């Protein structure tokens, strides 16, 4: 039979998983964005969030169209590569790196503020230096965890994202019932005075910090099944959910904590004042809850919201570290950054140098303790990346008008026989103007942001010339494919080995089942990739171990068995097995159960196969299953 490599087995994430993961990132920003925006926009805060919501909608449409065309990790960097060349891809990626670094800094900075707002004994966490020290400790801990490649629990992340969304919906509902006041919202606004027009326009790009994480779905596209359908659907759900929260929660917040005029004639709201002034800029959602008058539920609800906010922000910080690790690896693979930064740890298989370097930069950004500076820095990087994405989509419409687009954004204009994306044009104008505003009105942000980009523009050409490469041509480092000798036979018996252990019993059972009707056998061996590494990360030690298992199976069963290893995230192997069984119309699945199987990913894989089984499933308990190391050095050597 002809060789068939079975690409795409790792594409296991559906619409719900993509939505939950993205909302867990995007939805986390409400816990600090509300205070940042209110400090500038005052009573016009709800209007700012509606304006930024429209820009977010247009940006999301751009990402949906481009990602459905090219379902690969990279976001705006990938779009720029396809639309222009490698230089502009680097330019966008370097801007993304700034976004991820600031996301780590700003999310970690607000964790101690919410914790400190719960109990008086730890109130010092709401002020410097307690908040700064705690934030740096959070960054350090998460950097270490991601270097070690600890498995993330997709189930826990999804559960927390859903809990977070439902909690925000509940807060909006309670707020509309208990404190919402249209009269107060009207009285909050003194046009041109509270806020001044300059502050109102500054608040708009800052408001875009509310959409931290829009690149998440795009970066997960390589792990999405039927990406042309699931990615746009997930993005639509995120837009609807986020817009619904940001349309109403600021109204509730400004009703509970209205704008007041101080003795010095200045206007302010407790939402935007620092803790040293008795405000809630560091924990605005907790401040809203404290002014809801919930009776006997007041205390428990405050504790619940504070702990949930701190947890969500902790996970958002971790998502930033993961984003950095994947992006630095991708940039290294495309020869945009020195190989040293993307080097995988020999034992843990994670890009540890890149994680440590950019986590350290995030920690440095936290040290001044300036939340407004961090918010503006995020706006600088995000508006730059979003604008490049919009321009890239317009360019792709002109450059590849007939390319398959599973999803087209809303609003298209036909000019000269070409269909131009009006959503991308308007969105690009919005994000471009916001970029100019945040850069022009904040000298410190302009200095730091431009300095960051200039640093990248120095590193990139020096590195490319050192490698003998020009600045515009794409050069991707080749990564090896998994081993497979023959096409996976249809109507075969699939053997799924769990835990990188060789199960002689499972192979014997499968051989017996296959022999009855002379069916072929196909072996699947999972390699679990840490969340902090891209799904295609090179993991030499694990790959050699998996190949050794396949070779041992050939020695036991003979030439009628073929096999491959497949890279998956923790807990996803079961879905891979199910989809492969459906694709090849397998007649049976034999799964080994290693001795003392842990409760985590292995059990989830078994549960998935049992719940969605497309054919007969045989679970083979094998107390004598052997780790690869015990198969013999000779076998391991032959598998390399």
Phi, psi and omega in degrees: 000153178287152180290140177221125191268356173056051179298154170090005179298336181281353181282090188237355184271126178266186183300315183297318180294318178296316180298312184297317180295316181293318181293328176300329178274310183293315184293340181293332188289342178299335184288346174231334183297325183300315180290319180299315182290317182297331180295335178257312190274343179050238184290345178269011179306315178300323179294319179301316182291330175291317179297312180293331177296322177294316178298320178298319179299315180293321178294319179298322177297320177299313180294324180295315182294311184293321181290324177293331176287316183231084182286075181221157179291154176132334179058228184300331177295316178294319180297316182294324178298316182288325185275326185236263181199185187292328179299312181290332173297315177298316182303314179293318181296322179294324173295320176299321180299322175297318178301312182296319181297317180288326175300317177300314184294310187287323179293315180293327183295328183270349177303307182295333180295319178289321178294316181293338179279358183267318186226136182301321181300336179246024180296341179297343178289348179273356184229161173286145002268001184302317181293321181294314181298316180296317180298317179296323177296321178297315179298315180299317181296316182289326176298316179296317180300318181286332173293319179288345176074035179301140182287132174272151179262107180299323180298317180294317179300316180294317180298317179293322179297316179295317178300318179299312181297314180296324178295317179296321176297318179297317179297319177297315180298312178297318181296318178297328182278322189262320190234347185300132182215105178302323180298318179297319180298321178292316181293338180294339190256127170234091189307129179082349180242308179226089006268167169289153185299324179300315180293325178297315181290328175294324184293334183295306177296327176296324180299337179292346175297340178296343184249030173306128175104007180298335180284351186302311183297318179300319181287345178261005186300328181290346180252007182264137175275139183050057188303328181298336179255312187290322182296307178300322180296317179295319180297319178301317180296320179297316181301312182297313182296313182294316182297321180298318180292312185286344178283329187249324184299319176298327177296317178296316182298316181285343172283320180284325182233076188289169177283133180232160179257125182278175181297335181271006178088359180269153180258145180200165172230144180301339177298328185254001179267146179289166182297329180291347176253012180081014183261190186230033180299330181277339180214063188299321181293321177296323177297320178297314180299320181296342181250023180263346179055069183266010178068225183293345178274355186304307182299306180300321181292321178299314180297316181299310182294319180297315179292320178297316180299314180298320179294314180298319179291325175298315179293326177294322175298316178297321178298324176295319178296317177298318179300317177300314184297318180290321182291318181294326176292315180298318179295323177293319179299326181267015175058042177258336180228157178305143183303330183302324182292329182263001183305129179275141178298134185298335182257317188264347177068028179242150179285074193293326180295312179299319179300312183292319182296310185281335171292322177296320177296322177297318178298320178297323180293334181284329190308317179297339179069034182250098182294322181295324177296316179297319179297318179291325177294320176298317180300321178301306182293318183293315181297325178294312180296317181295320180296318177297320179298316178300313181298321181296320180293320176298315180297320180295326177297325181278319185284319182231070184294334184260005181294143181297123178239095180302334178225134174243133179296160182284142177086097181230143185241128178265117180227123179059036179079003180248144177266109181261140183280101181299325180297322180286324180294310180294317179298319179296322176296318180297310181290327178294315178296319178298322178297316180296319181297310183293330178283318184287329185265356181230091181304321181294321178292317178300317181296312182291317182293313179295323177299319178299311183294320179296320177303315177297321182287349172271315182297314187301305181294326178297315180293315182297318180291324177298329179271000181074029183245150173279180187272346190245342184274137179282127176230106182256133177291129182289137174246138185291146174276162177290161186278133173204130182269323186226162174298141176296121186287138177288150181057038180262181174256124181266132174249122180248111178269130182252147174076017183049044175238142180271125181247102178296324180297318180295320178293322179295316178299314180297320180296322179295315180296316182293327185292333184300324180232023177054046179272158175279171179232144179226128185257129175246127180237123182274141169243114183278120181266130178302149181299333183278359178245149175298157184296336180260019181300143179283120180235079189303317184296314180291324180294319178296322179296317179295319179295327177294322177295318179296318180295320179296323178296321178297320180295325182280315190263326182107192189287348182281359176252134172236169183189173178202159169260156183222136180270130184220165169275164180303130176084000184263352187297325180301318179292326176298315180298315181298313182293323178293321179296321178292317182298318184264004181053047181298148181268339180199154175236128175247120181245131177276145175247106182297156176297138179055048180297132180291168184282344189284240190299325182296312179296322178297323179295317179296316180298320179297315181296317181293325182284328187243017187305128177267358182203186179297138179237131178240121176264122185249104173285130184223091180295346181259014178300135187252139169296159183302322184301334183269001179282344179113136182300329182294318180293317180299318180298322182290336180278351182271000000 
